[in-house]
Amino acid sequence: MSKKQVRLEYLDGLRGAAAILVSVVHYLMVVKSEGMVAAWEAPFVTLFTEYFDLGKIGVVIFFAISGFIIPSSFKSGVSKKASVKKFFISRVFRLYPVYWFSIPLGLWAFWIIQEKDFSVSIVFANFTMLQQFVGVKNIIGVYWTLQVEIIFYVLCVMLFLLGKLNDRCFSFYCSIAALVVAILMSYLRGALEVKLPVAVPLALSVMFFGGLWRELTLNKDSEAGQFCIIYLIFFFVSMPIISVFAYNLDMGWGETWYRYLISYYSAITLFCLMTSKYKLVGPVFSYLGRVSYSYYLLHPVCIVFVVDVALPFFGCFPESGLFVVLGTIILAMMLSSLTYSFIEKPSIKVGRVIAERRLGV
């Protein structure tokens, strides 16, 4: 196996593991609210929802992986215009087809089954993937991370055109600047009691760090290593300040400062370890990585199907939340395998063909 393949494999494995972490916390919260948690399971449910928020850990790992990968996806050796167009085509055909497929499933689960209110304008806005930029709510809650990804893509394009995308020093300054913005926003969030999106600058900071971490771990760049050390120190010092400012007050937002702090510390630590010393490799992890995007988008629909449709239909309400979680994970994996094979994989191939024919790259 080539060096390049190994790199892709362990990143796929980590991405797949992160997707499962996100789904597990969502499933645990549902079975907990439905009273399906056995007495012996309760301490574990509390630990992984109230302290180690597996969902937040998984999402932060996602962002770090994006920072690790996206800046390097701009093609060198061709014009900047052609490279940007290729990047745009690849992202559109990678993200949108299965995302569009998830919308009607989300409407079925949350509009028809759970009777949430979605107007026609909300539905149309969601098809653009830009709904949060105009203040429109997401049909499926996990869509919010895609808005952050889009912001990062735009920043990468701008930096690429300015010749700064692979400038390690500039990336370091961007990562620190985003952390400073997060501190300021967290202070204003607590002082004004306004739900400012502190997670956005934090995510962007982690993404820029991911690019520096790539230079250190893959290219053994000593300057990038120095920047990574400084960033991690600043990150670990800043997070208690951000967490306490933003989440120390109980304003009905379902957050606590200690859960936020523990989860971010855990996510960055896991990302660093599992992209350097403890890599997830092998066919199982490669498979998880391939279907991770579909799994991430569709897993909320699966828990609605299991808890609100399947269990009532069969009249079976198990006391074990673990049983429900495992069953729903299996269902989500089966559905994701189908959507990857029949939607994601073909659309990615079409995007590559279009890029080759139109741009010659």
FENVEN-V296866 format. One record per residue. RES is the residue in three letters. SS is DSSP state (2 for helix, 1 for strand, 0 for the rest). OMEGA is omega as a letter, one per 40 degrees, with the letter a starting at -180 (999 if undefined). NEAR is the number of other C-alpha atoms within 10 Angstrom. Layout:
RES/SS/OMEGA/NEAR, RES/SS/OMEGA/NEAR
This chain:
MET/0/a/5, SER/0/i/6, LYS/2/a/8, LYS/2/a/8, GLN/2/i/9, VAL/2/i/15, ARG/2/a/14, LEU/2/a/14, GLU/2/a/22, TYR/2/i/22, LEU/2/i/23, ASP/2/i/24, GLY/2/i/24, LEU/2/i/27, ARG/2/i/29, GLY/2/i/26, ALA/2/i/19, ALA/2/i/27, ALA/2/i/27, ILE/2/i/23, LEU/2/i/21, VAL/2/a/21, SER/2/a/26, VAL/2/a/25, VAL/2/i/21, HIS/2/i/20, TYR/2/i/25, LEU/2/i/23, MET/2/i/17, VAL/2/a/19, VAL/2/i/21, LYS/2/i/16, SER/2/i/10, GLU/0/i/13, GLY/0/a/13, MET/0/a/20, VAL/0/i/24, ALA/0/a/15, ALA/2/a/10, TRP/2/i/9, GLU/2/a/14, ALA/2/i/14, PRO/2/i/11, PHE/2/i/13, VAL/2/i/22, THR/2/a/15, LEU/2/a/13, PHE/2/i/19, THR/2/a/18, GLU/2/a/19, TYR/2/i/17, PHE/0/a/23, ASP/0/a/25, LEU/2/i/25, GLY/2/i/21, LYS/2/i/22, ILE/2/a/25, GLY/2/a/29, VAL/2/i/21, VAL/2/i/26, ILE/2/i/29, PHE/2/a/25, PHE/2/i/25, ALA/2/i/26, ILE/2/i/24, SER/2/i/21, GLY/2/i/27, PHE/2/a/23, ILE/2/a/17, ILE/2/a/17, PRO/2/a/23, SER/2/a/14, SER/2/i/13, PHE/0/a/21, LYS/0/i/15, SER/0/i/10, GLY/0/i/8, VAL/0/i/12, SER/0/i/10, LYS/2/i/17, LYS/2/a/11, ALA/2/a/18, SER/2/i/22, VAL/2/i/19, LYS/2/i/17, LYS/2/i/24, PHE/2/i/19, PHE/2/a/18, ILE/2/a/17, SER/2/i/20, ARG/2/a/15, VAL/2/a/14, PHE/2/i/21, ARG/2/a/22, LEU/2/a/17, TYR/2/a/16, PRO/2/a/16, VAL/2/i/22, TYR/2/i/21, TRP/2/i/14, PHE/2/a/16, SER/2/a/21, ILE/2/i/19, PRO/2/i/14, LEU/2/i/18, GLY/2/i/22, LEU/2/i/20, TRP/2/a/16, ALA/2/a/23, PHE/2/i/19, TRP/2/a/16, ILE/2/a/12, ILE/2/a/14, GLN/0/i/12, GLU/0/i/11, LYS/0/a/12, ASP/0/i/11, PHE/0/i/14, SER/0/i/10, VAL/2/a/8, SER/2/i/10, ILE/2/a/16, VAL/2/a/18, PHE/2/i/11, ALA/2/a/20, ASN/2/i/21, PHE/2/i/16, THR/2/a/11, MET/0/a/19, LEU/0/a/17, GLN/2/a/21, GLN/2/i/16, PHE/2/i/10, VAL/2/i/8, GLY/0/i/10, VAL/0/a/14, LYS/0/i/17, ASN/0/i/20, ILE/0/i/26, ILE/0/a/20, GLY/2/a/11, VAL/2/i/15, TYR/2/a/19, TRP/2/a/17, THR/2/i/16, LEU/2/i/14, GLN/2/i/16, VAL/2/i/17, GLU/2/a/20, ILE/2/i/14, ILE/2/a/12, PHE/2/i/23, TYR/2/a/19, VAL/2/i/12, LEU/2/i/15, CYS/2/i/22, VAL/2/a/21, MET/2/a/14, LEU/2/i/17, PHE/2/i/18, LEU/2/i/14, LEU/0/a/10, GLY/0/a/11, LYS/0/a/15, LEU/0/a/20, ASN/0/i/16, ASP/0/a/13, ARG/2/a/19, CYS/2/a/14, PHE/2/i/14, SER/2/i/23, PHE/2/i/21, TYR/2/i/16, CYS/2/a/17, SER/2/i/26, ILE/2/i/22, ALA/2/i/15, ALA/2/i/20, LEU/2/i/25, VAL/2/i/19, VAL/2/i/16, ALA/2/i/28, ILE/2/a/23, LEU/2/i/15, MET/2/i/22, SER/2/i/26, TYR/2/i/21, LEU/2/i/17, ARG/2/i/20, GLY/2/a/21, ALA/2/a/12, LEU/2/a/10, GLU/0/i/15, VAL/0/a/13, LYS/0/i/15, LEU/0/a/16, PRO/0/a/13, VAL/2/a/21, ALA/2/a/15, VAL/2/i/20, PRO/2/i/20, LEU/2/i/24, ALA/2/i/26, LEU/2/i/27, SER/2/i/29, VAL/2/i/29, MET/2/i/29, PHE/2/i/28, PHE/2/i/29, GLY/2/i/28, GLY/2/i/27, LEU/2/i/28, TRP/2/i/27, ARG/2/a/22, GLU/2/i/19, LEU/2/a/19, THR/2/a/15, LEU/2/a/11, ASN/2/i/10, LYS/0/a/12, ASP/0/a/15, SER/2/i/12, GLU/2/i/13, ALA/2/i/24, GLY/2/i/17, GLN/2/i/12, PHE/2/i/21, CYS/2/i/20, ILE/2/i/12, ILE/2/a/13, TYR/2/a/21, LEU/2/i/15, ILE/2/a/11, PHE/2/i/14, PHE/2/a/21, PHE/2/i/14, VAL/2/a/11, SER/2/a/16, MET/2/i/21, PRO/2/i/18, ILE/2/a/17, ILE/2/a/26, SER/2/a/25, VAL/2/i/18, PHE/2/a/20, ALA/2/a/29, TYR/2/i/25, ASN/0/i/14, LEU/0/i/16, ASP/0/a/12, MET/0/i/13, GLY/0/a/6, TRP/0/i/9, GLY/0/i/8, GLU/0/i/16, THR/0/a/18, TRP/2/a/21, TYR/2/i/17, ARG/2/i/20, TYR/2/a/24, LEU/2/a/22, ILE/2/a/19, SER/2/i/23, TYR/2/i/25, TYR/2/a/18, SER/2/a/19, ALA/2/a/23, ILE/2/i/21, THR/2/i/14, LEU/2/i/17, PHE/2/a/24, CYS/2/a/16, LEU/2/a/12, MET/2/i/16, THR/0/i/20, SER/0/a/15, LYS/0/a/8, TYR/0/a/12, LYS/0/i/17, LEU/0/a/21, VAL/0/a/17, GLY/0/a/13, PRO/2/a/11, VAL/2/a/11, PHE/2/i/19, SER/2/i/21, TYR/2/i/15, LEU/2/i/23, GLY/2/a/24, ARG/2/a/21, VAL/2/a/25, SER/2/a/25, TYR/2/i/21, SER/2/a/26, TYR/2/a/27, TYR/2/a/21, LEU/2/a/23, LEU/2/a/26, HIS/2/i/27, PRO/2/i/23, VAL/2/a/19, CYS/2/i/25, ILE/2/i/26, VAL/2/i/20, PHE/2/a/16, VAL/2/a/17, VAL/2/a/19, ASP/2/a/14, VAL/2/a/14, ALA/2/a/14, LEU/2/i/14, PRO/2/a/11, PHE/2/a/10, PHE/2/a/8, GLY/0/a/8, CYS/0/a/10, PHE/0/a/15, PRO/0/i/15, GLU/0/a/16, SER/0/i/17, GLY/2/i/24, LEU/2/i/19, PHE/2/a/12, VAL/2/a/22, VAL/2/a/21, LEU/2/i/13, GLY/2/a/15, THR/2/i/24, ILE/2/i/19, ILE/2/i/12, LEU/2/a/18, ALA/2/i/23, MET/2/i/22, MET/2/i/13, LEU/2/a/17, SER/2/i/26, SER/2/i/20, LEU/2/a/13, THR/2/i/21, TYR/2/a/19, SER/2/a/13, PHE/2/i/12, ILE/2/a/19, GLU/2/a/25, LYS/2/i/16, PRO/2/a/15, SER/2/i/21, ILE/2/i/18, LYS/2/i/14, VAL/2/i/16, GLY/2/i/19, ARG/2/i/17, VAL/2/i/14, ILE/2/i/16, ALA/2/a/20, GLU/2/a/12, ARG/2/a/9, ARG/2/a/11, LEU/2/a/14, GLY/0/i/11, VAL/0/999/15
